[in-house]
Amino acid sequence: MYRKSPLGTVVRESLKVVLGLFKGDEASKVAETLKEVLATEVKIVKVSSRTPNVSLLTVDPELLDVVKNAKCNEDECYAVVLSWNVE
């Protein structure tokens, strides 16, 4: 979503953020810890440079480059995504 800002003509604004890329069980450990501490929705999404997840690319378009350079195997690379609602 874009809007006018005092810092520039437009900025990208989202209610989601990709926290990072994790291997296997690390993603679930991080997600469980965050669910206890934060009042946000926490999702674990499998990522692959061969078949990019379009919903992740809408959150962070540069994520595909990060996935390509990540040091985790295609079968065990996961992104932890936080999202929240503003009322």
Secondary structure as GFF3:
##gff-version 3
##sequence-region A 1 87
A	DSSP	beta_strand	2	5	.	.	.	ID=ss1
A	DSSP	beta_strand	8	12	.	.	.	ID=ss2
A	DSSP	beta_strand	16	23	.	.	.	ID=ss3
A	DSSP	alpha_helix	24	37	.	.	.	ID=ss4
A	DSSP	beta_strand	41	46	.	.	.	ID=ss5
A	DSSP	alpha_helix	54	59	.	.	.	ID=ss6
A	DSSP	alpha_helix	63	69	.	.	.	ID=ss7
A	DSSP	three_ten_helix	74	76	.	.	.	ID=ss8
A	DSSP	beta_strand	77	83	.	.	.	ID=ss9
###
